[in-house]
Amino acid sequence: MTQETASNADVLAHWLAGRRSCRGFRADPVPRATVERILALAQRTASWCNAQPWQVHVLSPQATDAVREELVAYARAHAPQPDFDFPAAYEGVYLDRRRECGLQLYSATGVQRGDKAASERQWLENYRLFGAPQLAIVTSPAALGTYAAIDCGAYVHNFMLAAYSLGVASIAQAAQAAVAGFWRERLGLAEGRKVVCGIAFGYEDPAHPANAFRTSRADLGQAVQWVD
């Protein structure tokens, strides 16, 4: 391994370790030039047969502010109706990891076990976008199926990593997929396009209690099996 290769790997490790899901943003908008740079970097994402199935609607700060309370009202009035099936169940280690994340968030934000009102308030923060000044909605063509959704997942990760490299915080939001009907009408989505997720982004509020924890990662022994 050359020194240059090692240096490149160290840079990547720095960005991967530093990026996290932000759940408390400042109101300051992200300059348009910065958003365009993030989008240009994310556009380099690899995809199945180079189909590049993602289409991204980026709401301006004004448009983002206009939808917050509408999203809250819609989420309260409608059961989740995602275009892609949500997990049927979290079991075993997957349930353990989900619980760990949820307990960390509730502990950081002062939500006590059994406090349904506080739990609902925290849940609705998803639809207030955690105060983020901007939102992107990612869609894919239904005809390309699961592989298009996988490609979009890679795109979302690269968007968030590019954002972090430019000092912009973000969080991927399955919550926006749960209200796919809202976005289909609001954005006038074409027939045959599915809502994959949203990405709320802006500048992190380091004083917000929801940003006070970090999730863990499984070690390689839990995720990798070597085949000789």
N, C-alpha and C positions, 0 to 999 in steps of 0.2 A: 504494500500500500504506500503510495507516494504521500509526501507531506501535503500536497494540494488536495488529494483525495480525502485524507483525514480531516483537513480543515473544512472541506465542503460538508462532510458528514457531521462535524461538530456544529456547523451553522444550522443544518437541518434539525439536529437534536435540540438545539436551543429554541427554535421556533415551535417544534412539536411539544416540547416540555412546557413552554410558556403559555401557549394558547389555552384558553378555557372558555366555558360557557358563561357569559355575563348575564346577570339577572338584576342589574341595577345600572342605569345609564344616566349620564348628564344630558341636558336638553340641547347642547350645542350641536348644530348640524354638521355633517361631514361635507367638506367642499366637493363640488361636482367632479373636479379633476381627480381627486383621490378615489371617489367611487368608480370613475371610469378606469383608473389604474387597477383597482381590485378586479373589476370585471374582465379587463384584458388579461390579467394573470390567470384568473380562473378559466378563461376560455382555452387555455392550453391543456386542459384536462383530457386524459386519454378516454376513449369510448369505444364500444363494440362496433367494429367495422367503420370507425371514425364517423359514426352517425351524428354525434354531437346533439342528442335529442332534447337537451334542455332549452327551454325558453324562459326568460326571466323578466318579470314585471317589477321594476324598481320604483317604489312610491317616493315622491318628493317629501320633504319634511311637512309641507302643508297637507298633502294627501294623506300622509301617515297620521297626523293629528286628527284629521277629519274622520278616520275610521275607528279610532280606539273605542269610544263608547258604543258605536254601532256593533262592533265585534263582541263586546261584553254582552249587549242585549241579545244578539243572535245566539251566542253560546249558551246563555241562560235558557233560551226558548226552544232550542233544538238539541236533540240527542246527537252525538257524534255520527257523522256520515262521511267517512273518508272515501276517497276514490280507490285507494289501495287498502286491503284489509289490514287492520291493526293486529298485533300479536294475539293469538287465541288464548295464550296463557304464558305467564312467566313462572318457571319452575326451577327447583334446584339452585345452582349457583347463579343463574340469571335473575331469579327472584331475590336472592341475597344481595346482589349488586344493585338491583333497583331499589330495594329497601334502604340500603346504605346511603344511596344518593338522596332519597326522599327524607330520611331521618336527619342527614346533615343539613339539608335546606331548611327543614322545619326548626331544627335546633338554632340555626343561624338567625332565622327570622322571628323566633319566639313563639312559634305555633305549638301549643301544648297538645299532647295526645288526647284525642276525643273532643277537641274544640272544633266543632263542625263549621262554625261561622268563620273562625280564623283560617281554617283549611280552605274554605270557599274563597275567601279574600285572596289568599295566595294563589289559588288556581286561576282566578280571574286576572291576575297579573300577566298570565300568558297572553291574554287578549288585549291588555293595555300595553303589551309589547315591552313590559318591564321598563317603560319610560323611554325606550329607544327612539331616536328622532327619525329613523328610517326603517323601511321594511322591503324585502325582496320576496316575491312569490315565485317558486320554481315549479314549472309544469313540464310534462312529457307527453308524447303521443301514445294514445291507448294501443294503437296497432303494433307498437314495438314492445309492449308488454313489460315483463319483469326486468329484462336486461336494460331497458331504457331507464327504469327506476334505479338500478344499480349504477349506471353511468351518472345519473343525477346526484346520487349519493357522493360519488367521487368529486363531482363538481362542487357540491356544497362544502365538502371538506376543504377543497382547494380555495374556495372563496373565503372561508373563515381563516385559513392559514395566511392567505395573501393580505386579508384585512389586518390580521395581527402584526404582520411584518411592517405595515404602514401605520401602526399605532391605533388601529380601530378595533374595538371589541365587537363581539357578535354572539349570537346563539341560534342554533338551528331549532325550528319550532314545528314539531308534529302537530301542535295545537292548531296551526293554520290548515293542516290537512283535514282535521276533524270538522272544519267549517267550510269544506270545499264548495258547497252550494252558495255560500256568501260570496266567495271569490269568483265563482263562475259568473254570477250576475254582475258583481261590481266591476270586474275587468272585461266583461264581454268575451269570455273565453270561447274559442271556436269549438264546435262539436269534435269529439275525439281527443281532446286534451285533458289530461288528468293532473290534479294538484298533488304534487309530491310533498312539499313542505314550505315553510317560510323561513327566512333568515332575518331576524331583527339585528340591527347594527347601529353603532354610534361610538361615543367615547365613554369608557367605564367610569362610574362613580365609585372610587375606591373606598369611600366611607359607607356605602350601602351595605347593610348586614348580609344581604343575600350573596355578596361577593366575598364572604369571609371564609369560605371553605373550598377545598379541592377534592375532586373525586380520585379514587385510587385506580390503578391499572393492574390487571392480573399479570403474574410473572409468566415467563415463557413456558414453564413447565405445565401451566394450566391451558395454554393456548396452542402449543406446538407439539406434534408427534414426529419424531425422526424416523424415517424409513430407510434402512440400509440394504 
